[in-house]
Amino acid sequence: MTFTDSFAAPASYLPAVETVVTTSTEMGGRVADVIDFVTRRGFVFEPWQVAAFITAVRTKPFVILAGISGTGKTKLPRLVADATGATCEVVPVRPDWTDSGEVLGSERLSGAFAPGPLLRVAREAMSNPERQYFFMLDEMNIARVEYYLAEVLTHIEEKTRAGDVVQSKPLAPDAPLDANGQTWSDVVLPSNLCIVGSVNMDETTHGFSRKVLDRSFVLEFSEIDLSKTEAAENPAPANWAVSDWKQTYLSLGEFPQPDDPTVLRVISVLTVLNVSLAAVQTQVGYRVRDEIALFCIHARDCAESFGRSGGLQVDPLDLAVTVKVLPRLQGGGATIRRVLKDLLTWAEGASASASTDDGAEPDSDLTPVEDDGAGDRFPLCAERVRLMIARHDESGFTSYWL
């Protein structure tokens, strides 16, 4: 067996396909209009938060909005639905939810099937293929997500494409008829349905397993400026076509340009990060690679909206690494701290030979990526890593959330 000193070019192992890129040249303006709609309705969000939510939905229709209470996590999907002519169904999660019957339904003692809220919304979405639907699980981690959403998580990953149609297998294939004689065994997750969850990460809620983190896009809302207020108006909504929300690519293998600069940059960054993450066995795999790359590709359609109100831009790759990679890190001890110090060195764009904040030499050879512009800074990632290091130093344990 022969080993090389360099990584293979992505074009050599990402299959080329005949898929036609259908990026809308109008998407940037449409996202800007949604941001304006949300602002005029009197709600305070940073432009990048709205843009990131829309981009995440277009990348993979399972999005979790996290953060402290009262920042608008539950309201944002409703506002985006209002702005685009979509439908948003909000279902509050109960602490006693323990299995999939809470969302998919269950068989009653009479033998009749009682469909759950997700199954009902999925059927409605199937009946209205020209309309976008959001199924919102409010306070979704007040119960254990892995318990009541396990089957759904599997179906999300097993979506297949038949031409332009993307859908899952039947959600409840063994469901009997309901009391009205209606069948539910053929209901799937259609391409015009997005599952959204809102979560508060505190001592009263449950954390997320790797299974949930890998299968969702988690966006955190923690930026607060209490001095901001907006006058409420009643702006006219736009009507987005369902194709504007369509998950264009199920994987990076369907993207027709494996040598795209954005793809190469993502792969280069994640390859470097995996060197350090291997020390605690939290390396990212192909699923995370694909989702980060596709998120960054879709973000190009509305790049102008990835900014803060003060004018500073948010790098979609910085955001994606922060929300898809850092939540995998938790624990205590010297090894986890060393990994965090490695990531901070990289995120700050410092040289591997530069001294750290405690005067010691860096713990590994993790250096900034050179192929995509040495010295790039990833401020969102650096800010969160500093917080995680501070938590570790104070209590001996750290995580992304608490």
Solvent accessible surface area in square Angstrom, and as a share of the most:
residue,aa,sasa,rsa
1,M,208,0.93
2,T,126,0.73
3,F,165,0.69
4,T,106,0.62
5,D,160,0.83
6,S,83,0.54
7,F,162,0.68
8,A,65,0.51
9,A,63,0.49
10,P,17,0.10
11,A,58,0.45
12,S,84,0.54
13,Y,101,0.38
14,L,12,0.06
15,P,82,0.52
16,A,88,0.68
17,V,54,0.31
18,E,166,0.74
19,T,54,0.31
20,V,112,0.64
21,V,62,0.36
22,T,89,0.52
23,T,68,0.40
24,S,32,0.21
25,T,140,0.81
26,E,100,0.45
27,M,1,0.00
28,G,18,0.17
29,G,44,0.42
30,R,71,0.26
31,V,0,0.00
32,A,48,0.38
33,D,90,0.47
34,V,3,0.02
35,I,25,0.13
36,D,70,0.36
37,F,12,0.05
38,V,3,0.01
39,T,47,0.27
40,R,97,0.35
41,R,61,0.22
42,G,24,0.23
43,F,65,0.27
44,V,66,0.38
45,F,24,0.10
46,E,24,0.11
47,P,31,0.20
48,W,9,0.03
49,Q,7,0.03
50,V,1,0.00
51,A,0,0.00
52,A,0,0.00
53,F,0,0.00
54,I,1,0.00
55,T,1,0.00
56,A,0,0.00
57,V,2,0.01
58,R,16,0.06
59,T,3,0.02
60,K,13,0.06
61,P,15,0.09
62,F,0,0.00
63,V,0,0.00
64,I,0,0.00
65,L,0,0.00
66,A,0,0.00
67,G,7,0.07
68,I,93,0.47
69,S,85,0.55
70,G,79,0.76
71,T,25,0.15
72,G,21,0.20
73,K,15,0.06
74,T,34,0.20
75,K,62,0.26
76,L,0,0.00
77,P,0,0.00
78,R,98,0.36
79,L,0,0.00
80,V,0,0.00
81,A,2,0.01
82,D,63,0.32
83,A,3,0.02
84,T,2,0.01
85,G,27,0.26
86,A,11,0.09
87,T,36,0.21
88,C,31,0.19
89,E,77,0.35
90,V,35,0.20
91,V,19,0.11
92,P,91,0.57
93,V,10,0.06
94,R,141,0.52
95,P,93,0.59
96,D,80,0.41
97,W,17,0.06
98,T,84,0.49
99,D,77,0.40
100,S,20,0.13
101,G,23,0.22
102,E,60,0.27
103,V,0,0.00
104,L,10,0.05
105,G,14,0.13
106,S,61,0.39
107,E,108,0.48
108,R,156,0.57
109,L,193,0.96
110,S,98,0.63
111,G,30,0.29
112,A,21,0.16
113,F,13,0.05
114,A,20,0.15
115,P,27,0.17
116,G,5,0.05
117,P,22,0.14
118,L,0,0.00
119,L,0,0.00
120,R,118,0.43
121,V,11,0.07
122,A,0,0.00
123,R,47,0.17
124,E,82,0.37
125,A,0,0.00
126,M,75,0.34
127,S,80,0.52
128,N,62,0.32
129,P,80,0.50
130,E,138,0.62
131,R,107,0.39
132,Q,9,0.04
133,Y,5,0.02
134,F,0,0.00
135,F,0,0.00
136,M,0,0.00
137,L,0,0.00
138,D,32,0.16
139,E,59,0.26
140,M,0,0.00
141,N,0,0.00
142,I,58,0.30
143,A,2,0.02
144,R,102,0.37
145,V,1,0.00
146,E,41,0.18
147,Y,117,0.44
148,Y,0,0.00
149,L,0,0.00
150,A,30,0.23
151,E,82,0.37
152,V,0,0.00
153,L,0,0.00
154,T,57,0.33
155,H,24,0.11
156,I,12,0.06
157,E,57,0.25
158,E,68,0.30
159,K,22,0.09
160,T,86,0.50
161,R,81,0.30
162,A,77,0.60
163,G,59,0.57
164,D,113,0.59
165,V,83,0.47
166,V,1,0.01
167,Q,72,0.32
168,S,5,0.03
169,K,115,0.49
170,P,49,0.31
171,L,6,0.03
172,A,17,0.13
173,P,81,0.51
174,D,134,0.69
175,A,15,0.11
176,P,45,0.28
177,L,99,0.49
178,D,18,0.09
179,A,91,0.70
180,N,140,0.72
181,G,46,0.45
182,Q,83,0.37
183,T,55,0.32
184,W,18,0.06
185,S,34,0.22
186,D,76,0.39
187,V,0,0.00
188,V,8,0.05
189,L,4,0.02
190,P,11,0.07
191,S,40,0.26
192,N,5,0.03
193,L,4,0.02
194,C,0,0.00
195,I,3,0.02
196,V,0,0.00
197,G,0,0.00
198,S,1,0.01
199,V,0,0.00
200,N,20,0.10
201,M,31,0.14
202,D,49,0.25
203,E,153,0.69
204,T,101,0.59
205,T,25,0.15
206,H,60,0.27
207,G,42,0.40
208,F,26,0.11
209,S,42,0.27
210,R,101,0.37
211,K,72,0.30
212,V,0,0.00
213,L,16,0.08
214,D,17,0.09
215,R,42,0.15
216,S,0,0.00
217,F,0,0.00
218,V,3,0.01
219,L,0,0.00
220,E,30,0.14
221,F,2,0.01
222,S,57,0.37
223,E,68,0.31
224,I,87,0.44
225,D,67,0.35
226,L,162,0.81
227,S,95,0.62
228,K,62,0.26
229,T,119,0.69
230,E,73,0.33
231,A,83,0.64
232,A,81,0.63
233,E,92,0.41
234,N,140,0.72
235,P,9,0.06
236,A,90,0.70
237,P,81,0.51
238,A,47,0.36
239,N,137,0.70
240,W,25,0.09
241,A,56,0.44
242,V,32,0.18
243,S,67,0.43
244,D,13,0.07
245,W,8,0.03
246,K,54,0.23
247,Q,19,0.09
248,T,23,0.13
249,Y,6,0.02
250,L,51,0.26
251,S,40,0.26
252,L,3,0.02
253,G,15,0.14
254,E,36,0.16
255,F,5,0.02
256,P,32,0.20
257,Q,87,0.39
258,P,19,0.12
259,D,92,0.48
260,D,11,0.06
261,P,105,0.66
262,T,25,0.14
263,V,0,0.00
264,L,67,0.33
265,R,59,0.22
266,V,1,0.01
267,I,20,0.10
268,S,24,0.16
269,V,0,0.00
270,L,7,0.03
271,T,34,0.20
272,V,34,0.20
273,L,1,0.01
274,N,38,0.20
275,V,103,0.59
276,S,6,0.04
277,L,0,0.00
278,A,38,0.30
279,A,45,0.35
280,V,39,0.22
281,Q,130,0.58
282,T,10,0.06
283,Q,67,0.30
284,V,13,0.07
285,G,40,0.39
286,Y,165,0.63
287,R,80,0.29
288,V,2,0.01
289,R,32,0.12
290,D,16,0.08
291,E,13,0.06
292,I,0,0.00
293,A,0,0.00
294,L,4,0.02
295,F,0,0.00
296,C,9,0.05
297,I,10,0.05
298,H,8,0.04
299,A,1,0.01
300,R,110,0.40
301,D,23,0.12
302,C,1,0.01
303,A,46,0.36
304,E,145,0.65
305,S,10,0.06
306,F,1,0.00
307,G,5,0.05
308,R,63,0.23
309,S,72,0.47
310,G,76,0.74
311,G,56,0.54
312,L,125,0.62
313,Q,116,0.52
314,V,6,0.03
315,D,42,0.22
316,P,29,0.18
317,L,2,0.01
318,D,1,0.00
319,L,5,0.03
320,A,0,0.00
321,V,1,0.00
322,T,10,0.06
323,V,7,0.04
324,K,9,0.04
325,V,1,0.00
326,L,1,0.01
327,P,11,0.07
328,R,18,0.07
329,L,0,0.00
330,Q,120,0.53
331,G,18,0.17
332,G,41,0.40
333,G,39,0.37
334,A,88,0.68
335,T,58,0.34
336,I,9,0.04
337,R,60,0.22
338,R,82,0.30
339,V,0,0.00
340,L,0,0.00
341,K,8,0.04
342,D,4,0.02
343,L,2,0.01
344,L,14,0.07
345,T,14,0.08
346,W,3,0.01
347,A,0,0.00
348,E,51,0.23
349,G,20,0.20
350,A,32,0.25
351,S,63,0.40
352,A,25,0.20
353,S,87,0.56
354,A,41,0.32
355,S,76,0.49
356,T,24,0.14
357,D,117,0.60
358,D,87,0.45
359,G,62,0.60
360,A,54,0.42
361,E,116,0.52
362,P,24,0.15
363,D,72,0.37
364,S,37,0.24
365,D,128,0.66
366,L,8,0.04
367,T,51,0.30
368,P,21,0.13
369,V,11,0.06
370,E,135,0.60
371,D,134,0.69
372,D,33,0.17
373,G,36,0.34
374,A,72,0.56
375,G,40,0.39
376,D,47,0.24
377,R,144,0.53
378,F,5,0.02
379,P,78,0.49
380,L,25,0.12
381,C,1,0.00
382,A,1,0.01
383,E,109,0.49
384,R,32,0.12
385,V,0,0.00
386,R,103,0.37
387,L,75,0.37
388,M,0,0.00
389,I,11,0.06
390,A,42,0.33
391,R,55,0.20
392,H,19,0.09
393,D,84,0.44
394,E,148,0.67
395,S,85,0.55
396,G,41,0.40
397,F,106,0.44
398,T,0,0.00
399,S,10,0.07
400,Y,4,0.02
401,W,35,0.12
402,L,108,0.54
